[in-house]
Amino acid sequence: MNITRNFIREYYGIPSGESTAYHYVNAGFVKCNEENNPKVDKTAFVGDINTTCAVTGYENGWVYEAQYVKGDPVVDDLAAIARGQKTGADCERALVSVDMAAPVSGQTGVYAARRAAIAVEAAPPSGDPKSITRLNGSFHQSGDLAQGTFNVQTKTFTAA
């Protein structure tokens, strides 16, 4: 089975009191690409000709580009972060990546997923006077990914 991009869905989590409200990253988004940026330690031992390599970690993130679709909760949140020049906890969110090609057996609407705590780097809205305003930026992963499942009907993540 070939997997097209629409089978990998991102759900953006906006804090709402003590809980998180997840919203499908779709309306207006023209790009949301993951870049895992592996960190590689390369060592050349004195008796070897070539180096030995080991992946020691990742600096994961997602680069996004969206049209400014007012009324979409994700786009509105990104614009508010950029325009308010928010920092620290005010721009920390959650991002759940759902594999729609990996349904959980016996559970309707539940799929394999992974959740990341992210720091949102949001550039201010931009564009020409007669073009649709664009939002650009990055979601920087903070800490380790949490493996689990996501129910797309109730929009809840359950850690493994």
Secondary structure, DSSP 4 states (H G I P E B T S, - for coil): -PPPGGGEEEEEEEEETTEEEEEES-TTEEEEEEE--EEEEEE--TT-SS-EEEEEEE--EEEEEEE--TT-HHHHHHHHHHHTT--GGGGEEEEEEEEEEEEPTT-TTEEEEEEEEEEEEEPPPB--TTS--EEEEEEEEEEEEEEEEEETTTTEEEE-
